[in-house]
């Protein structure tokens, strides 16, 4: 079961939350921010629920710290309805990066639903993190980068979700050709040089432009029910399902340089996305 930490200086609130959630999750509790931080350091907390008004450290201050140190932990803030205002809501979003904002008193079933959704978000973040680390470890295993360089690149990837290969190249740790030839070899993905392949706009536009740009991919071939896309990083299962649902094709992937993919996208989709 996933670990959930609830933080409130009122014991009856802690007990109520524990009763609501204990059948699905392992529950931890703290009555102040300081103790909560200590528990975060000692245990793998998937989701934290904290009251806003507490002595010493507010809920937003606590969640802001959690956001910086444990970015994958889902954050939920509680506050009495009378305390809710626009500034508090914006602070919860912009400062604490809260997943949800729940008023007191809460409905037990609604709380269970919010927490389940929050745990799903936590699972998704870790799945993405694991996929990215796996790709990075391939590069480490092949001697293209060091473990420390991988960790540095992963840290830089957190805020904006940029492609790992692009970050590694920007940091000067390796070059594009080495990265993508390694991907192709280790993951069994054919390597295609888009700079030497003339992709027609009509073919590329089998992918809606927003989908192509979201995943940084370009359609390079279509035969029967199979669409081949060029990508600079292996497609996640989620991305593959989204593409297949949107296009009606079964998707297969080849590996290409990021710069070539972007150049092809720019050539095949014109400004305004009138495709």
Backbone torsions as a table, in degrees:
resi	resn	phi	psi	omega
1	UNK	NA	145.2	178.2
2	UNK	-71.5	150.3	179.0
3	UNK	-90.1	131.2	176.8
4	UNK	-122.3	133.1	178.2
5	UNK	-109.1	125.1	175.5
6	UNK	-112.2	137.7	-174.2
7	UNK	-130.0	120.7	178.2
8	UNK	-163.8	141.9	179.9
9	UNK	-82.0	-2.4	176.5
10	UNK	-103.6	116.7	-174.3
11	UNK	-62.8	-34.2	-178.1
12	UNK	-67.3	-28.4	176.2
13	UNK	-70.3	-44.4	177.7
14	UNK	-58.6	-45.0	-178.3
15	UNK	-65.0	-39.2	179.8
16	UNK	-64.3	-42.4	177.8
17	UNK	-65.0	-40.1	178.8
18	UNK	-63.2	-42.2	178.7
19	UNK	-63.4	-36.7	-177.6
20	UNK	-69.2	-34.1	-168.3
21	UNK	-114.8	-11.9	-168.6
22	UNK	-66.5	-20.2	-178.7
23	UNK	-76.1	-17.4	-178.8
24	UNK	-112.6	-18.1	-172.3
25	UNK	-139.6	159.6	170.9
26	UNK	-84.6	123.8	-170.9
27	UNK	-102.6	136.5	172.1
28	UNK	-123.4	151.8	-179.4
29	UNK	-142.4	152.6	176.7
30	UNK	-148.3	151.9	-178.3
31	UNK	-102.0	0.1	178.6
32	UNK	-157.1	165.7	-176.7
33	UNK	-63.4	-39.3	-178.1
34	UNK	-60.3	-47.8	179.1
35	UNK	-66.0	-34.9	178.9
36	UNK	-62.6	-42.7	179.5
37	UNK	-62.4	-39.1	178.5
38	UNK	-63.2	-40.1	179.0
39	UNK	-68.0	-35.9	178.0
40	UNK	-61.6	-35.4	-179.5
41	UNK	-73.5	-27.8	-174.4
42	UNK	-93.1	-25.7	-173.0
43	UNK	-129.4	155.0	177.9
44	UNK	-85.3	96.5	-175.2
45	UNK	-94.8	120.8	-179.9
46	UNK	-81.9	-33.6	-175.3
47	UNK	-148.7	138.6	177.9
48	UNK	-123.0	135.0	175.1
49	UNK	-118.3	123.1	-178.6
50	UNK	-133.4	144.2	172.0
51	UNK	-71.3	152.0	177.7
52	UNK	-77.3	-49.2	-175.6
53	UNK	-89.5	105.8	176.5
54	UNK	-142.1	150.9	178.4
55	UNK	-68.9	139.8	174.5
56	UNK	89.9	-53.0	-177.7
57	UNK	-143.0	126.6	179.9
58	UNK	-76.3	165.1	178.2
59	UNK	-61.3	-40.4	179.6
60	UNK	-65.0	-40.7	177.2
61	UNK	-62.4	-41.1	179.3
62	UNK	-64.1	-48.0	-177.3
63	UNK	-68.7	-30.6	175.9
64	UNK	-63.1	-41.4	177.3
65	UNK	-65.3	-43.5	178.9
66	UNK	-61.8	-40.7	-179.4
67	UNK	-59.3	-39.0	-179.1
68	UNK	-75.1	-39.5	-172.9
69	UNK	-93.6	-29.6	-179.2
70	UNK	-133.8	70.2	-171.3
71	UNK	-63.1	-19.5	-178.4
72	UNK	-87.5	-12.9	177.7
73	UNK	-71.1	127.1	178.8
74	UNK	-73.2	137.2	-172.7
75	UNK	-119.4	125.7	179.3
76	UNK	-126.0	133.8	-179.3
77	UNK	-114.8	139.6	178.8
78	UNK	-109.4	143.0	173.5
79	UNK	-155.6	151.1	176.1
80	UNK	-66.3	144.6	-178.0
81	UNK	-56.4	-35.0	-178.9
82	UNK	-68.1	-19.4	-179.8
83	UNK	-90.4	-11.0	-174.8
84	UNK	-70.5	131.2	173.0
85	UNK	-150.0	172.4	-174.6
86	UNK	-62.2	-40.9	-178.1
87	UNK	-64.5	-42.6	179.8
88	UNK	-62.8	-41.3	179.0
89	UNK	-62.7	-44.4	-179.5
90	UNK	-66.7	-37.1	176.5
91	UNK	-64.6	-38.9	179.0
92	UNK	-61.1	-38.2	-178.4
93	UNK	-79.1	-50.2	-169.5
94	UNK	-87.1	-30.9	-177.6
95	UNK	-97.2	-50.4	-177.1
96	UNK	-88.2	-12.4	-176.8
97	UNK	50.7	46.5	-177.5
98	UNK	-70.4	141.7	176.5
99	UNK	-75.5	-37.3	-178.4
100	UNK	-149.8	157.0	-176.0
101	UNK	-128.1	112.6	-172.0
102	UNK	-118.6	131.8	179.0
103	UNK	-87.3	150.4	174.0
104	UNK	-94.2	143.5	-8.5
105	UNK	-76.2	147.8	-178.2
106	UNK	-98.5	159.9	172.9
107	UNK	-87.7	130.3	-173.7
108	UNK	-59.8	-45.1	-178.3
109	UNK	-68.4	-38.0	176.7
110	UNK	-63.1	-39.6	178.1
111	UNK	-63.3	-41.5	178.9
112	UNK	-61.2	-41.4	180.0
113	UNK	-64.2	-45.9	179.8
114	UNK	-60.6	-42.8	-179.3
115	UNK	-67.2	-41.7	177.7
116	UNK	-60.0	-42.3	177.9
117	UNK	-64.6	-39.2	178.0
118	UNK	-64.7	-38.8	177.4
119	UNK	-67.3	-37.6	176.7
120	UNK	-61.8	-40.0	177.2
121	UNK	-63.5	-41.5	177.8
122	UNK	-61.3	-44.5	178.9
123	UNK	-60.8	-41.0	-178.6
124	UNK	-64.5	-44.4	178.5
125	UNK	-59.7	-43.3	-178.2
126	UNK	-70.8	-33.4	176.3
127	UNK	-63.2	-44.9	178.5
128	UNK	-62.6	-44.1	179.2
129	UNK	-59.4	-42.8	-178.7
130	UNK	-65.0	-41.6	178.9
131	UNK	-62.6	-44.0	-179.5
132	UNK	-65.5	-40.4	179.0
133	UNK	-64.5	-38.5	-179.9
134	UNK	-60.9	-43.6	178.0
135	UNK	-61.9	-44.7	179.4
136	UNK	-63.4	-37.1	-178.9
137	UNK	-68.7	-28.6	174.1
138	UNK	-61.2	-42.5	179.5
139	UNK	-66.9	-38.6	177.2
140	UNK	-64.2	-46.3	-178.4
141	UNK	-60.6	-28.9	-179.1
142	UNK	-94.3	8.1	174.8
143	UNK	73.9	16.0	-179.4
144	UNK	-81.8	-30.9	176.7
145	UNK	-140.8	165.1	176.6
146	UNK	-95.1	168.1	177.4
147	UNK	-60.8	-43.0	179.8
148	UNK	-63.5	-37.7	177.9
149	UNK	-66.1	-38.3	176.9
150	UNK	-62.7	-45.9	-179.8
151	UNK	-61.8	-40.9	178.0
152	UNK	-61.0	-44.2	-179.7
153	UNK	-65.9	-40.1	179.0
154	UNK	-64.6	-37.9	177.4
155	UNK	-64.0	-40.7	179.7
156	UNK	-70.5	-21.0	-178.3
157	UNK	-78.2	-22.6	-174.6
158	UNK	-56.6	-52.2	-171.4
159	UNK	-63.6	-44.5	-171.9
160	UNK	-113.9	-5.2	178.5
161	UNK	68.8	27.3	179.2
162	UNK	-64.8	160.7	178.1
163	UNK	-65.3	136.8	-176.4
164	UNK	-61.1	-43.2	-179.5
165	UNK	-60.4	-39.9	179.3
166	UNK	-62.7	-41.2	179.8
167	UNK	-65.4	-43.9	-179.8
168	UNK	-60.4	-39.7	178.5
169	UNK	-68.6	-44.2	179.5
170	UNK	-60.2	-34.5	179.6
171	UNK	-77.6	-8.3	179.3
172	UNK	80.0	17.1	-177.2
173	UNK	-79.4	-28.3	-179.7
174	UNK	-161.7	-172.7	180.0
175	UNK	-123.0	162.2	-174.9
176	UNK	-59.9	-46.9	-176.0
177	UNK	-58.2	-42.1	-179.7
178	UNK	-65.4	-42.3	-179.3
179	UNK	-61.5	-51.3	-170.5
180	UNK	-77.4	-29.3	173.7
181	UNK	-67.6	-34.6	177.3
182	UNK	-67.1	-46.2	176.1
183	UNK	-54.3	-49.7	-175.4
184	UNK	-59.7	-42.7	-177.9
185	UNK	-68.4	-50.1	-172.7
186	UNK	-75.7	-32.0	-176.6
187	UNK	-99.6	3.6	178.0
188	UNK	68.7	28.8	179.0
189	UNK	-100.9	126.4	176.4
190	UNK	-60.1	145.8	177.3
191	UNK	-100.5	129.2	-179.5
192	UNK	-125.2	130.2	177.1
193	UNK	-89.7	105.1	-179.3
194	UNK	-68.7	-22.7	178.7
195	UNK	-66.9	-21.2	179.0
196	UNK	-107.1	2.2	-178.7
197	UNK	-117.8	122.5	-179.9
198	UNK	-88.5	101.2	-179.8
199	UNK	-86.7	124.0	179.4
200	UNK	-75.6	143.3	-179.2
201	UNK	-58.5	-38.4	-179.1
202	UNK	-61.0	-38.8	178.0
203	UNK	-70.3	-47.5	-178.8
204	UNK	-58.2	-36.1	-174.1
205	UNK	-79.1	6.9	166.0
206	UNK	-63.5	-22.1	172.4
207	UNK	-97.4	127.0	172.4
208	UNK	-56.1	141.8	-173.0
209	UNK	-59.1	-39.0	-178.3
210	UNK	-66.9	-31.4	177.9
211	UNK	-73.3	-41.5	178.7
212	UNK	-61.8	-42.1	-178.2
213	UNK	-76.5	-33.2	178.8
214	UNK	-59.9	-43.5	-176.7
215	UNK	-101.6	1.0	-177.6
216	UNK	50.8	62.3	-179.5
217	UNK	-134.5	161.0	176.0
218	UNK	-141.6	137.0	178.1
219	UNK	-74.2	130.0	-177.7
220	UNK	-119.9	-11.7	179.5
221	UNK	-164.4	147.6	176.2
222	UNK	-142.1	120.2	179.1
223	UNK	-132.9	116.0	-178.0
224	UNK	60.4	-121.6	-178.9
225	UNK	-96.7	7.4	-175.0
226	UNK	-109.0	126.4	176.2
227	UNK	-110.6	125.8	177.8
228	UNK	-99.0	128.5	179.7
229	UNK	-119.9	146.0	174.6
230	UNK	-94.2	133.5	-178.5
231	UNK	-139.3	152.4	178.5
232	UNK	-93.8	-12.2	174.3
233	UNK	-139.6	147.6	-179.5
234	UNK	-54.0	139.2	179.4
235	UNK	-72.5	136.5	172.9
236	UNK	-72.6	162.2	177.0
237	UNK	-59.7	-38.6	-179.8
238	UNK	-64.1	-44.4	179.4
239	UNK	-64.5	-41.8	179.8
240	UNK	-61.7	-43.7	179.1
241	UNK	-63.2	-41.9	180.0
242	UNK	-61.5	-44.1	-179.9
243	UNK	-64.1	-43.9	-179.0
244	UNK	-66.3	-39.1	178.7
245	UNK	-65.6	-38.6	-176.8
246	UNK	-76.4	-33.7	-172.9
247	UNK	-101.9	-23.5	-175.6
248	UNK	82.7	0.1	178.1
249	UNK	-95.6	157.0	162.7
250	UNK	-83.5	138.9	-171.3
251	UNK	-108.2	133.8	168.6
252	UNK	-125.6	154.8	-172.1
253	UNK	-125.9	147.5	169.3
254	UNK	-123.1	160.9	-176.6
255	UNK	-100.5	134.2	178.4
256	UNK	-142.9	163.0	178.8
257	UNK	-66.9	140.9	-179.7
258	UNK	-58.6	-44.6	-177.9
259	UNK	-62.4	-34.9	179.6
260	UNK	-71.6	-37.2	177.5
261	UNK	-63.1	-45.9	-179.6
262	UNK	-64.4	-38.5	178.6
263	UNK	-65.3	-39.6	179.2
264	UNK	-67.8	-39.9	176.4
265	UNK	-60.7	-43.5	-179.9
266	UNK	-63.7	-32.8	-179.1
267	UNK	-78.9	-35.6	-173.3
268	UNK	-89.5	-22.3	177.3
269	UNK	-119.0	123.2	-177.8
270	UNK	-94.3	166.8	-176.0
271	UNK	-57.0	135.5	-178.0
272	UNK	97.4	-8.3	176.9
273	UNK	53.6	43.9	179.8
274	UNK	-87.9	63.7	-178.3
275	UNK	-106.4	NA	NA
